[in-house]
Amino acid sequence: MIDAQGNQLGVLSIADALQRAREQEVDLVEVSPLANPPVCKLINYGQLLYEKNKRERKQKAKQKKVEVKGIRLSTTIGDHDFSIRVNQSQKFLEKGHKVSIELLLRGRQKAHPEVGLEVMTKFLAAIASWAVVESPIKRQGGKFNAIVTAKK
């Protein structure tokens, strides 16, 4: 058994440990149940949970969240729109985001998926100088998808 200050009190029976916890108006918390004998500590359980949650929040705040930004293309995209999408993807990648490139096939375009694949490969070639393909071009029904990240 360990008290609130971290001093070892030795091996005690459960009844004695509970009695000491009541006297000190704290909780008896089993810290290491697999040890032989199990290790218990006299602490305020609410305070323990609060400090644990506080540590978890600090760790979560330190983590960098990576957003996935989306860029949509079409098989009939114009040169100017294409260059705008390339510039957008460059800005997203510079900010540290991942970019999901999507091309939807509609109606009769589904009969000629090679056109969509050509546009996707052309786009990936255009951004190849500052992007790395994380997930290659995949066709899912009437849609092409690819995910890219910034070069390191």
HELIX and SHEET records of a PDB file:
HELIX    1   1 ILE A   14  GLN A   24  1                                  11    
HELIX    2   2 TYR A   45  LYS A   62  1                                  18    
HELIX    3   3 ASP A   79  GLU A   94  1                                  16    
HELIX    4   4 GLY A  107  ALA A  111  5                                   5    
HELIX    5   5 PRO A  113  ALA A  126  1                                  14    
SHEET    1   A 2 ASP A  27  SER A  32  0                                        
SHEET    2   A 2 VAL A  39  ILE A  43 -1                                        
SHEET    1   B 4 VAL A  68  LEU A  73  0                                        
SHEET    2   B 4 LYS A  98  LEU A 104  1                                        
SHEET    3   B 4 LYS A 143  ALA A 150 -1                                        
SHEET    4   B 4 ALA A 131  ARG A 139 -1                                        
END                                                                             
